[in-house]
């Protein structure tokens, strides 16, 4: 596995930010991280009580789908 040029790349929160850090001209605000959303939705289904406690304002309409 190749090591990144910048040791702080490993500290970036997601792939989009890491990509924007590595490629000039990429604006991470223009991209949507679907993997992060998929992880969030899976966690919310697995631990609904915790999700409700941590994010009471979140939309839970698709929990029973």
Backbone as ProteinMPNN parsed JSONL, in Angstrom:
{"seq_chain_A": "XXXXXXXXXXXXXXXXXXXXXXXXXXXXXXXXXXXXXXXXXXXXXXXXXXXXXXXXXXXXXXXXX", "coords_chain_A": {"N_chain_A": [[0.849, -1.177, 0.0], [0.6, 2.15, -0.885], [2.048, 4.991, 0.659], [0.592, 8.081, 1.675], [1.441, 11.332, 0.319], [1.236, 13.489, 2.018], [1.246, 13.469, 5.437], [-0.965, 14.201, 6.929], [-3.201, 13.654, 5.463], [-4.463, 11.312, 6.172], [-6.023, 12.115, 8.278], [-8.229, 13.4, 7.324], [-11.788, 13.824, 7.011], [-13.305, 12.338, 5.083], [-13.464, 10.601, 1.869], [-13.855, 12.44, -0.196], [-12.874, 14.905, 0.766], [-10.215, 14.144, 1.092], [-9.515, 13.601, -1.555], [-9.88, 16.158, -2.69], [-7.883, 17.443, -1.341], [-5.683, 16.339, -2.485], [-5.867, 16.807, -5.238], [-5.603, 19.513, -7.281], [-7.91, 22.191, -7.65], [-10.32, 20.941, -7.066], [-13.401, 21.232, -5.518], [-14.613, 20.425, -2.505], [-17.113, 21.05, -1.476], [-18.899, 20.872, -3.52], [-19.549, 18.266, -3.947], [-21.218, 15.192, -3.086], [-21.114, 12.939, -0.474], [-21.918, 9.864, -0.782], [-21.328, 7.438, 0.414], [-20.915, 8.044, 3.105], [-23.515, 8.782, 3.802], [-24.828, 6.328, 3.424], [-23.626, 4.772, 5.413], [-24.482, 6.176, 7.671], [-27.305, 5.82, 7.475], [-27.501, 3.025, 7.734], [-26.469, 2.683, 10.332], [-28.354, 4.13, 11.751], [-30.603, 2.537, 11.397], [-29.767, 0.264, 12.731], [-29.303, 1.099, 15.358], [-31.684, 2.643, 16.463], [-32.714, 3.968, 18.758], [-30.48, 5.212, 19.906], [-29.778, 6.872, 17.744], [-32.025, 8.542, 17.709], [-31.711, 9.814, 20.148], [-29.261, 11.153, 19.843], [-29.622, 12.65, 17.513], [-32.207, 14.212, 17.433], [-33.624, 15.852, 15.693], [-33.438, 14.719, 13.206], [-34.768, 13.296, 10.207], [-36.862, 10.585, 10.393], [-38.486, 9.177, 8.73], [-38.121, 7.111, 6.865], [-37.438, 4.868, 8.292], [-39.05, 2.666, 8.718], [-39.381, 1.476, 6.328]], "CA_chain_A": [[0.0, 0.0, 0.0], [1.397, 3.371, -0.991], [1.817, 5.969, 1.719], [0.251, 9.386, 1.121], [2.5, 12.339, 0.321], [1.03, 14.343, 3.177], [0.882, 12.616, 6.568], [-2.237, 14.643, 7.493], [-4.3, 13.192, 4.629], [-5.168, 10.272, 6.92], [-6.881, 12.738, 9.269], [-9.366, 14.022, 6.666], [-12.995, 13.103, 7.409], [-13.893, 11.447, 4.083], [-12.737, 10.46, 0.616], [-13.97, 13.652, -1.004], [-11.914, 15.868, 1.292], [-8.874, 13.637, 0.785], [-9.317, 13.811, -2.99], [-9.724, 17.597, -2.901], [-6.575, 17.803, -0.797], [-4.644, 15.797, -3.373], [-6.036, 17.258, -6.618], [-5.838, 20.95, -7.344], [-9.105, 22.631, -8.347], [-11.512, 20.224, -6.632], [-14.12, 21.895, -4.426], [-15.372, 19.377, -1.83], [-18.481, 21.491, -1.193], [-19.725, 20.582, -4.688], [-19.736, 16.822, -4.057], [-22.007, 14.551, -2.042], [-20.487, 11.688, -0.056], [-22.997, 8.886, -0.618], [-20.901, 6.388, 1.335], [-21.175, 8.533, 4.464], [-24.951, 8.697, 4.026], [-25.176, 4.914, 3.553], [-23.18, 4.347, 6.739], [-25.383, 6.811, 8.631], [-28.609, 5.172, 7.412], [-27.36, 1.674, 8.298], [-26.312, 2.826, 11.784], [-29.628, 4.596, 12.281], [-31.502, 1.377, 11.456], [-29.269, -0.693, 13.716], [-29.426, 1.683, 16.7], [-32.635, 3.756, 16.335], [-32.846, 4.723, 20.003], [-29.295, 6.062, 19.99], [-29.9, 7.906, 16.706], [-33.046, 9.493, 18.158], [-31.163, 10.599, 21.251], [-28.176, 12.007, 19.373], [-30.088, 13.516, 16.426], [-33.677, 14.231, 17.525], [-34.21, 16.606, 14.578], [-33.274, 13.965, 11.97], [-35.972, 12.72, 9.617], [-36.87, 9.136, 10.576], [-39.643, 8.678, 7.992], [-37.817, 5.899, 6.094], [-36.979, 3.825, 9.201], [-39.921, 1.489, 8.687], [-39.551, 1.074, 4.926]], "C_chain_A": [[0.893, 1.239, 0.0], [1.054, 4.32, 0.15], [1.505, 7.316, 1.09], [1.432, 10.355, 1.23], [2.434, 13.213, 1.567], [0.547, 13.47, 4.335], [-0.465, 12.985, 7.173], [-3.428, 14.222, 6.643], [-5.105, 12.132, 5.367], [-6.145, 10.851, 7.933], [-8.116, 13.395, 8.654], [-10.618, 13.178, 6.894], [-13.58, 12.142, 6.372], [-13.073, 11.451, 2.796], [-12.756, 11.729, -0.219], [-12.975, 14.705, -0.535], [-10.482, 15.431, 0.992], [-8.552, 13.863, -0.683], [-9.077, 15.286, -3.286], [-8.372, 18.078, -2.39], [-5.451, 17.404, -1.749], [-4.692, 16.348, -4.788], [-6.415, 18.733, -6.627], [-7.11, 21.254, -8.137], [-10.376, 21.906, -7.962], [-12.119, 20.939, -5.428], [-14.984, 20.855, -3.716], [-16.819, 19.771, -1.517], [-19.432, 21.169, -2.347], [-20.03, 19.099, -4.847], [-20.51, 16.291, -2.863], [-21.375, 13.203, -1.728], [-21.575, 10.658, 0.23], [-22.61, 7.759, 0.33], [-21.165, 6.798, 2.78], [-22.664, 8.449, 4.78], [-25.376, 7.245, 4.212], [-24.782, 4.374, 4.932], [-24.114, 4.913, 7.807], [-26.737, 6.111, 8.652], [-28.566, 3.767, 8.003], [-27.246, 1.737, 9.823], [-27.626, 3.251, 12.427], [-30.645, 3.46, 12.366], [-31.078, 0.397, 12.543], [-29.474, -0.203, 15.148], [-30.394, 2.872, 16.673], [-32.784, 4.593, 17.605], [-31.67, 5.685, 20.181], [-29.359, 7.197, 18.967], [-30.913, 8.967, 17.116], [-32.533, 10.395, 19.277], [-30.104, 11.587, 20.774], [-28.638, 13.03, 18.333], [-31.61, 13.575, 16.437], [-34.337, 14.954, 16.357], [-34.125, 15.86, 13.252], [-34.601, 13.381, 11.517], [-35.904, 11.197, 9.727], [-38.002, 8.488, 9.762], [-39.373, 7.395, 7.228], [-37.349, 4.756, 6.976], [-37.794, 2.543, 9.068], [-40.151, 0.999, 7.269], [-38.959, -0.287, 4.676]], "O_chain_A": [[1.826, 1.346, 0.796], [-0.105, 4.43, 0.55], [2.095, 7.665, 0.067], [2.294, 10.222, 2.099], [3.464, 13.625, 2.102], [-0.476, 12.796, 4.208], [-1.062, 12.163, 7.869], [-4.569, 14.415, 7.063], [-6.322, 12.064, 5.198], [-7.024, 10.13, 8.406], [-8.968, 13.899, 9.386], [-10.53, 11.952, 6.963], [-14.291, 11.21, 6.748], [-12.113, 12.209, 2.657], [-11.769, 12.053, -0.88], [-12.303, 15.331, -1.355], [-9.632, 16.262, 0.673], [-7.44, 14.269, -1.021], [-8.172, 15.628, -4.048], [-7.788, 19.01, -2.942], [-4.406, 18.052, -1.806], [-3.672, 16.361, -5.478], [-7.424, 19.136, -6.048], [-7.357, 20.642, -9.176], [-11.437, 22.232, -8.493], [-11.432, 21.214, -4.444], [-16.0, 20.435, -4.271], [-17.662, 18.897, -1.314], [-20.649, 21.193, -2.165], [-20.71, 18.714, -5.799], [-20.467, 16.86, -1.772], [-21.13, 12.409, -2.636], [-22.092, 10.585, 1.345], [-23.477, 7.183, 0.986], [-21.594, 5.975, 3.589], [-23.042, 8.088, 5.894], [-26.206, 6.957, 5.074], [-25.529, 3.606, 5.54], [-24.494, 4.206, 8.74], [-27.27, 5.833, 9.727], [-29.496, 3.36, 8.699], [-27.859, 0.932, 10.524], [-27.972, 2.789, 13.514], [-31.455, 3.417, 13.292], [-31.918, -0.222, 13.195], [-29.781, -0.992, 16.043], [-29.957, 4.009, 16.846], [-32.963, 5.809, 17.523], [-31.859, 6.84, 20.565], [-29.033, 8.342, 19.28], [-30.69, 10.158, 16.898], [-32.873, 11.576, 19.349], [-30.053, 12.723, 21.244], [-28.113, 14.142, 18.275], [-32.247, 13.036, 15.532], [-35.502, 14.694, 16.059], [-34.687, 16.322, 12.259], [-35.449, 13.018, 12.333], [-34.974, 10.586, 9.202], [-38.428, 7.376, 10.073], [-40.312, 6.646, 6.959], [-36.893, 3.742, 6.447], [-37.27, 1.45, 9.285], [-41.041, 0.18, 7.039], [-39.01, -0.785, 3.551]]}, "name": "protein", "num_of_chains": 1, "seq": "XXXXXXXXXXXXXXXXXXXXXXXXXXXXXXXXXXXXXXXXXXXXXXXXXXXXXXXXXXXXXXXXX"}
